[in-house]
C-alpha cells in the first residue's frame, strides 16, 4: 500500500502555496523578460531571492521548535509550496542551455555559475541573519522581561 508521507490536508497547503509562487514567478518572468541572448536577470533574481527567503524560513522554523502544527504548515506551505513554485530550476536550466548553444556561451557559463554561487550564498546569508536576529531578540526578551 502506498503511504503518503504528509497528511492530505498538508498537500492542499502545498498545492495552494505552489500556485501562488508559480503565479508570482510567471508574472515577473512575463513582465520583465530579458531579450534572447542576454542575461536572464529576472530568473536569477527570482532564484536568489527565493534561496534567501528559504534560508531565513528554515532557520527561523528550526530555531523556534519542532516541525509540528503551524511550523510544519509554514514549512510546507511557504517553503515547499510558495518558494518551490516561485523558484525555478527548469527555467534556469533551459536559459543556461540556450545561452551555451548560442554565440553567448560564455554568458551562459557565467549565468550558471552566478546562479548557483549566489543562491548558496543567499541561503547561507538568510539563515545566518535569521539566527543572529533571533538570538538578539531572545537576549532582549531575557534582559527586559
Buried (B, 14 or more C-beta within 10 A) or exposed (E): EEEEEEEEEBEEBBEBBBEBBBEBBEEBBEEEEBEEEEBBEBBBEBBBBBBBBBBBBBBBBBBEEEEEEEBBBBBBBBBBBBBBBBBBEEBBEEBBEBBBEEEBEEBBEBBBEBBEEBBEBBBBBBBEBBBEBBEEEEEEEEEEE
